Amino acid sequence: MNFIILKFGGTSLVTPELRKKAAGKVIDAADQGLLPVVVVSAMGRTGDPYATDTLLNLAKQAYRDLPEREKDMLMTCGEIISGVMMTATLQALGRPAIFLTGAQAGIVTDNNYADARILQVNPHKLAACAQEGYIVVVAGFQGATEDGEITTLGRGGSDTTAAALGVALDAASVDIYTDVEGIMTADPRIVTEARALDVITYDEICHLAHDGAKVIHPRAVEIVMQKGIPLRVRSTFSDSPGTLVTASGEAYQGTIDITRDRVITGIAYISGITRFKVNMAPGVEGLERQKRMFRALALAGVSIDFINILPDTALFTVNDEVAEKASRVLENAGYAPEVIAGCAKVSAVGAGMSGVPGVIADIVEALTGEQIQILQCNDSHTTVWVLVEREQMEEAVRALHRQFKLARQ
């Protein structure tokens, strides 16, 4: 059976008119001989009647510390409402459709409420419904443990549902429909000349997603990558082909010189970061103090990032909300950290940068040309990260976008 997965975000489903437009995409796929499986998020965003955050705020009016088990059961309601409405829309358009919850669709998870991991997918019921001629609509973001406890998959979980079903059904592709034209070279709210990419590699989009790009959840990309299933990010509101996410060989097929044509693919950012600098004595004593420092932070449950370790200095960042806790842990352990709050991490991502000289030079040139101070820098084979002050973040994103000519068609 030739399945295709179509996932629709909440902004694509919030009104009857938008649901009808989304249904049109599903019907087009069916008319092309494919077997569409539709994955839906909760309708709308915070403030809309059936959005997940709206439901949570309703519960908090009665009891702020709702247990995670009951909270998960509440959070699945938005996708169930959305799925029923989408199924009704398809039926009203003359297409046989059936709705399944995540559990009914075979999504089996661990018992980590609010951020469950998928253990396996048993799509037998889903496949049987498709064989009977139904368009199957599935509630995203949810599953159940082996003993039937309802769970949710964390933020972006509907993307994860779509990817997992795509792998389980060996789908022709997984199409993620959003309110943008595809994966952009930068946040268009910051860079007005940002453009949608035609194609991007699994590795590149994983890095962009982890580094702040919010179009798709990185866990979803990691899942489809395991089986090499093409993933497309498209707009519900246009017929644009969107951005194809695929393996590097396919992404660069026909490109003569990828190191020249596309060294950097996109610019992403994360704000709300605090930088810590801890000076150490060099030598064995300093190494021992570094080891004790990182162990103290780990035991306190403080997650750290952007780590640079030098013989006499350790640099790292934490999210702003745990910065005060991190300071207390370090001071109680006898350290005197230098703290810079209000930072942001700006990332330049591109599979073509590996082995190409001058990338760091270009980044430093672009930022220093705008008098943007680089507080810290790190790199991998596909990403260069720089830490800057939050107030300079947007200009840093624009400067790097210009430097690597990402607006060029």
Residue pairs with C-beta under 8 A, 6 or more apart in sequence:
1 35
1 127
1 130
1 131
1 169
2 33
2 34
2 35
2 172
3 34
3 35
3 36
3 37
3 130
3 166
3 169
3 170
3 171
3 172
4 29
4 34
4 35
4 36
4 37
4 171
4 172
4 173
4 174
4 175
5 36
5 37
5 39
5 162
5 163
5 165
5 166
5 169
5 171
5 173
5 174
5 175
6 25
6 26
6 29
6 36
6 37
6 38
6 39
6 175
6 177
7 38
7 39
7 40
7 41
7 140
7 158
7 159
7 161
7 162
7 174
7 175
7 176
7 177
8 22
8 38
8 39
8 40
8 41
8 86
8 177
8 236
9 41
9 158
9 176
9 177
9 178
9 179
9 236
10 41
10 42
10 43
10 44
10 45
10 48
10 51
10 82
11 18
11 44
11 45
11 178
11 179
12 18
12 21
12 22
12 177
12 178
12 179
12 236
12 237
13 19
13 22
13 40
13 41
13 43
13 44
13 82
13 85
13 86
14 43
14 44
14 48
16 89
18 236
19 85
19 86
19 89
20 89
20 93
21 236
21 237
22 86
22 89
22 177
22 236
23 86
23 89
23 90
23 93
23 95
25 177
25 236
26 36
26 38
26 90
26 95
26 135
27 90
27 93
27 95
29 36
30 36
30 95
30 135
34 172
35 130
36 135
36 136
37 126
37 130
37 135
37 136
37 138
37 165
37 169
37 171
38 86
38 90
38 135
38 136
38 137
38 138
39 137
39 138
39 139
39 140
39 158
39 161
39 162
39 165
40 79
40 82
40 83
40 86
40 137
40 138
40 139
40 140
40 158
41 78
41 79
41 82
41 140
41 141
41 158
42 50
42 51
42 52
42 55
42 78
42 79
42 81
42 82
42 141
43 49
43 50
43 51
43 78
43 81
43 82
43 85
44 50
44 51
44 54
45 51
45 53
46 53
46 54
46 57
47 54
48 54
50 77
50 78
50 81
50 82
51 78
52 75
52 78
52 141
54 78
55 74
55 75
55 77
55 78
56 71
56 74
56 75
59 66
59 71
59 74
60 66
66 74
68 113
68 114
69 113
69 149
71 113
71 114
72 113
72 114
72 142
72 150
72 151
72 152
73 150
75 114
75 141
75 142
75 152
76 101
76 102
76 139
76 141
76 142
76 150
76 152
79 102
79 139
79 140
79 141
79 142
79 158
80 101
80 139
82 139
83 99
83 100
83 101
83 137
83 138
83 139
84 99
86 97
86 99
86 137
87 97
87 98
87 99
87 137
90 97
90 135
90 137
91 97
95 135
96 133
96 134
96 135
97 134
97 135
97 136
97 137
98 129
98 134
98 135
98 136
98 137
99 137
99 138
99 139
100 125
100 126
100 129
100 136
100 137
100 138
100 139
101 138
101 139
101 142
102 138
102 139
102 140
102 141
102 142
102 143
102 144
102 161
103 142
103 143
103 144
103 148
103 150
104 125
105 121
105 123
105 125
105 126
105 136
105 138
105 139
105 161
105 165
106 121
106 122
106 123
106 124
106 125
106 126
106 168
107 118
107 121
107 142
107 143
107 144
107 161
107 164
107 165
108 118
108 119
108 120
108 121
108 122
108 143
108 144
108 145
108 146
109 116
109 117
109 118
109 119
109 143
109 144
109 145
109 151
109 153
110 116
110 117
110 119
110 145
110 151
111 145
111 149
111 151
112 151
113 151
113 152
114 152
114 154
115 152
115 153
115 154
116 143
116 145
116 151
116 152
116 153
116 154
117 153
118 143
118 153
118 160
118 164
119 146
121 164
121 165
121 167
121 168
122 168
123 165
123 168
123 169
126 136
126 138
126 165
126 169
127 169
129 136
130 136
138 161
138 165
139 161
140 157
140 158
140 159
140 160
140 161
140 162
141 152
141 153
141 157
141 158
141 160
141 161
142 150
142 151
142 152
142 153
142 157
142 161
143 151
143 153
143 161
144 150
144 151
145 151
153 160
153 161
154 160
155 217
156 216
156 217
156 219
156 220
157 217
159 176
159 216
159 217
159 219
159 220
160 217
160 219
160 220
160 223
162 174
162 176
162 220
163 174
163 219
163 220
163 221
163 223
163 224
163 229
163 231
164 223
165 171
166 173
166 174
166 223
166 224
166 229
166 231
167 223
167 224
167 226
167 227
167 229
170 227
170 229
171 229
172 230
173 229
173 230
173 231
173 232
174 220
174 224
174 229
174 230
174 231
174 232
175 231
175 232
175 234
175 242
176 215
176 216
176 220
176 231
176 232
176 233
176 234
177 234
177 235
177 236
178 215
178 233
178 234
178 235
178 236
179 235
179 236
179 237
180 188
180 196
180 215
180 233
180 235
181 196
181 234
181 235
181 238
181 240
181 242
182 196
182 197
182 198
182 215
182 233
182 234
182 235
182 240
182 242
182 243
183 196
183 197
183 200
183 205
183 208
183 213
183 215
183 216
183 233
183 243
183 245
183 266
184 194
184 195
184 196
184 197
184 213
184 215
184 266
185 191
185 194
185 195
185 197
185 265
185 266
185 267
185 401
185 406
185 407
186 194
186 266
186 267
186 268
186 397
186 398
186 401
186 406
187 194
187 213
187 268
187 269
187 397
188 194
190 269
190 394
190 397
190 398
191 267
191 397
191 398
191 401
191 407
193 401
193 407
194 401
194 406
194 407
195 406
195 407
195 409
196 240
196 242
196 243
197 243
197 265
197 266
198 241
198 243
198 244
199 243
199 244
199 245
199 246
199 250
199 251
200 208
200 243
200 244
200 245
200 251
200 265
200 266
201 245
201 246
201 247
201 248
201 251
201 351
202 221
202 222
202 224
202 225
202 231
202 245
202 246
202 247
202 248
203 248
203 351
203 382
204 265
204 266
204 349
204 350
204 351
204 382
205 213
205 216
205 218
205 221
205 245
206 218
206 221
206 222
206 225
207 268
207 347
207 349
207 380
207 382
207 383
208 265
208 266
208 268
208 347
208 349
209 215
209 216
209 217
209 218
209 221
210 218
211 268
211 269
211 270
211 345
211 347
211 349
211 383
211 385
212 268
212 269
212 270
212 345
212 347
213 266
213 268
215 233
216 231
216 233
216 245
220 231
221 231
221 245
224 230
224 231
224 245
225 247
228 247
230 244
230 245
230 246
231 244
231 245
231 246
232 241
232 242
232 243
232 244
232 245
233 242
233 243
233 245
234 240
234 241
234 242
234 243
235 242
244 251
248 351
251 351
252 258
252 351
252 352
255 261
255 262
258 351
258 352
259 352
259 355
259 356
261 352
262 350
262 352
263 350
263 352
263 353
263 356
263 359
263 404
264 348
264 349
264 350
264 352
264 353
264 359
264 400
264 404
264 406
265 349
265 350
265 351
265 352
265 406
266 349
266 350
266 406
267 346
267 347
267 348
267 349
267 397
267 400
267 401
267 404
267 406
268 346
268 347
268 349
269 344
269 345
269 346
269 347
269 393
269 396
269 397
270 344
270 345
270 347
271 343
271 344
271 390
271 393
272 319
272 320
272 321
272 344
272 390
273 305
273 306
273 317
273 318
273 319
273 320
273 343
273 344
273 345
273 387
273 390
274 317
274 318
274 319
274 320
274 323
274 326
274 339
274 340
274 341
274 342
274 343
275 306
275 315
275 316
275 317
275 339
275 340
275 343
275 375
275 376
275 387
276 314
276 315
276 316
276 317
276 318
276 326
276 327
276 330
276 337
276 338
276 339
277 313
277 314
277 315
277 337
277 338
277 339
277 340
278 293
278 313
278 314
278 315
278 330
278 335
278 336
278 337
278 338
279 312
279 313
279 336
279 338
280 286
280 289
280 290
280 311
280 312
280 313
280 314
281 289
281 312
282 311
282 312
283 311
286 311
286 312
289 335
290 309
290 314
292 333
293 314
293 330
293 333
293 335
294 304
294 314
296 329
296 330
296 333
297 304
297 326
297 329
297 330
300 325
300 326
300 329
302 318
302 322
302 325
302 326
302 329
303 318
303 319
303 322
304 316
304 317
304 318
304 326
305 316
305 317
305 318
305 345
306 315
306 316
306 317
306 345
306 376
306 378
306 385
306 387
307 314
307 315
307 316
307 378
308 314
308 315
308 316
308 376
308 378
309 315
315 376
317 343
317 345
317 376
317 387
318 326
320 341
320 342
323 339
323 341
326 337
327 337
327 339
330 336
330 337
331 337
340 375
340 389
342 389
342 390
342 391
343 375
343 387
343 388
343 389
343 390
344 387
344 388
344 389
344 390
344 392
344 393
344 396
345 385
345 386
345 387
346 385
346 386
346 387
346 388
346 393
346 396
346 397
346 400
347 383
347 384
347 385
347 386
348 359
348 363
348 383
348 384
348 400
348 404
349 382
349 383
350 382
350 383
350 404
351 382
353 359
353 381
353 382
353 384
354 381
354 382
359 384
360 377
360 379
360 384
362 403
362 404
363 377
363 384
363 386
363 400
363 403
364 374
365 403
366 399
366 400
366 402
366 403
367 374
367 386
367 388
367 396
367 399
367 400
368 374
369 399
370 392
370 395
370 396
370 399
372 388
372 392
372 395
372 396
372 399
373 388
373 389
373 392
374 386
374 387
374 388
375 386
375 387
375 388
375 389
376 386
376 387
377 384
377 385
377 386
377 387
378 384
378 385
379 385
386 396
388 396
401 407
